[in-house]
Amino acid sequence: MRHLMSPLDFSTEELSNLFDLANDIEKNPGKYAHACAGKKLATCFYEPSTRTRLSFESAMLSLGGNVIGFSDAGSSSAAKGESVSDTIRTISCFADICAMRHPKEGAPMVAAEKSRIPVINAGDGGHQHPTQTLTDLLTIRSLKGRLDNFTIGLCGDLKFGRTVHSLIHALVRYENIKFIFISPEELRIPDYITDMLKEKNIPFEEVIRLEEKMPELDLLYMTRVQRERFFNEEDYVRLKDFYILDKTKMALAKEDMLVLHPLPRVNEISVEVDDDERAAYFKQVQYGVYVRMALILTLLEIKVN
């Protein structure tokens, strides 16, 4: 039995197989419509989520399975003080696989250690968000045709953004990737990540202005400034509008550059960019369903001929 706690839990070869399966699901949805008939997914979400929770539920329903679970800690026995360990032992009696989001880093790992069913980390604090990373990788591979040989700019909240941290760790396993980190000083990428890149001799730059690097980028990964990660409202208000991607900035970019965003967006991407062919963030959402379908099948060891 396997769990998914980090995008690094799968080798690059296993990821390639997973993405091949996701692309086949995209092309032949009817073939997989009953693959999980009789199976149940438990979505255990201890903090709010729209895309991730509904994406998991949509994935399981599209596979012909069923969904149970809760959408916030207040509607679960956690409100009565039940531990994650006890919750997952209970869930293991009801479901075949579990997707868990938790505000505490490492909570899904604790669950995986006690679980009798596969556990998928659907986000734990500012730590990891592996299925978003799988979504990002599938989107890049599907739209660019490769996962190597490009320059990616990561812009916005690089300090607290778990999607950014996960994506960087996943991409360093591929050849000839250059990172450009674009953020205000207060939200710059953590030292442990830049230290890792230095050790691996992977090129990176840290800049404050987005405009000066736009012409170099093959991919731009925008992130929102996350109010929930700040200790005071004053700092959040000061930084929330630091970067706004608009038509003027897009005019500086390559014709085939892709804009990604894990969503939700607040105002860091102007709605005028939505109609640009290079805006891939809503396609990204759709790829998230396909990759979660492929992941559920893989962890449940279900093969479809």
Summary of the structure (lengths in Angstrom):
residues: 305
radius of gyration: 19.2
end to end distance: 21.8
largest distance: 56.0
contacts: 1014
relative contact order: 0.15
helix: 45%
strand: 17%
